[in-house]
Amino acid sequence: MARSLRTRRVGSIGVVLTEDLSYAFEDAASVDFLAGMAQGLAGKNSTLTLIPAGPDTAEDTGAAELLGRAVVDGFVVYSVGDDDPYLAAATARGLPVVVCDQPRDTGQPFVGIDDFAAIAPAAQALVDAGHTTVGILSIRLRHERLDGAVDRDNLAAAEFDTQRLRVQGALKTFADAGIDADEIPVVTRHINNRDTAREAAEELLSNNPELTAVLCTTDSMALGVMDYAESHGISIPEQLSVTGFDGIESARLRGLSTIRQPNFDKGAEAGRMLAELIDATVANTAYPTADDGSPLRVLLDTEFSPGDTIAAPRGNSDALSAKPARR
């Protein structure tokens, strides 16, 4: 306490996660991000305080109280939806805030990627392989729980920018290739874990047996497709092509064709950026800004990893027939 009074620091950074706490340790992309944050804060004598808001925050009235009692020097708000009460509560504290991934246009410093453009190489790889009957799997799009098929109105109104932009970026690539994007089925799950990914894969493929490829907005969803296919005797990529997004280690080990994003570097950049803002607060100087005076904004590069899960589509008359694998 004496040190805090002397240095004007409490020595902790708040990380706001709009997920259950277990997500921070089970989701590989989140683990990489938090490891990067720890690296970015190296030498700053700061701990990380995880503040799990849970997945259903649209009408959460406890946000201000929870964040109000967090003893931190600033917040990194990690991937929340538009109008999220936890983002509003973090901003209201008057402490430095860095937003990571989403939402994009809050007036706060931002670290992320260009999700709309980033997913295009995965969609284009399916097009180049000859696929014209493609489905899309996405994780949470709306604050309100939505599990199942997504119509275009729900997609346009999605509060979660990252997933909406990935789906829209893929649809644009398919449309540019002459595929009727309005006919491409999109299925989502509000909760992102192994079981829900398999459920989403089953729903998409059972209702659309003509599909020859599935584009997923996360590796976790793509791994769910691969698990479902394996248990039902569907050969990848001979019968079904699959792409993911994230580049997590477990996906790379299974040869998934995916977009690799720099999750570790994203966390490191967010940590360094917040440390700069806190230093300015302690020194009572103006926050660092971009050259034009706007809040700091960093967009990191992504790359397509071809993997082994894309092949030419099976014959048009060979509809996908899912059946339990022999034991």
FENLINGI-V811727 format. One record per backbone hydrogen bond with DSSP energy under -0.5 kcal/mol. NH is the residue of the N-H (numbers start at 1). CO is the residue of the C=O. If there is no record, write none. Layout:
nh/co
NH/CO
NH/CO
This chain:
nh/co
5/1
6/2
7/3
8/4
9/4
13/47
14/74
15/49
16/14
16/76
17/15
17/51
18/16
18/78
19/17
23/20
24/20
24/21
25/22
26/22
27/23
28/26
31/27
32/28
33/29
34/30
35/31
36/32
37/33
38/34
39/35
40/36
41/37
42/39
44/41
47/11
49/13
49/47
50/48
51/15
52/50
53/17
53/51
54/17
54/19
57/55
60/57
61/59
63/60
66/62
67/63
68/64
69/65
70/67
72/70
73/12
74/12
75/96
76/14
77/75
77/98
78/16
78/76
79/77
79/100
80/102
82/159
84/81
85/57
88/84
89/85
90/86
91/87
92/88
93/89
93/90
94/91
95/90
96/73
98/75
99/109
100/77
101/111
102/100
106/104
109/97
110/296
111/99
112/298
115/113
118/114
119/115
120/117
122/119
123/119
124/120
125/121
126/122
127/123
128/124
129/125
130/127
131/126
134/132
135/213
136/185
137/215
138/187
148/188
150/186
151/149
155/151
156/152
157/153
158/155
159/141
160/141
161/159
164/160
165/161
166/162
167/163
168/164
169/165
170/166
171/167
172/168
173/169
174/170
175/171
176/172
177/173
177/174
178/175
179/174
181/179
183/180
184/181
185/183
187/136
188/148
189/138
193/191
197/193
198/194
199/195
200/196
201/197
202/198
203/199
204/200
205/201
206/202
207/203
208/204
211/208
212/133
213/133
214/241
215/135
216/214
216/243
217/137
219/245
222/218
223/219
224/220
225/221
226/222
227/223
228/224
229/225
230/226
231/227
232/228
232/229
233/230
234/229
235/233
239/235
240/235
241/212
242/309
243/214
244/257
246/259
252/248
253/249
254/250
255/252
256/251
257/242
258/256
258/305
259/244
260/258
260/303
261/246
261/259
262/301
263/261
266/262
267/263
268/264
269/265
270/266
271/267
272/268
273/269
274/270
275/271
276/272
277/273
278/274
279/275
280/276
281/277
282/278
283/279
284/280
284/281
285/280
290/294
293/290
296/288
298/110
300/112
300/298
303/260
305/258
306/304
308/255
313/129
318/315
319/317
320/209
322/320
323/232
325/231
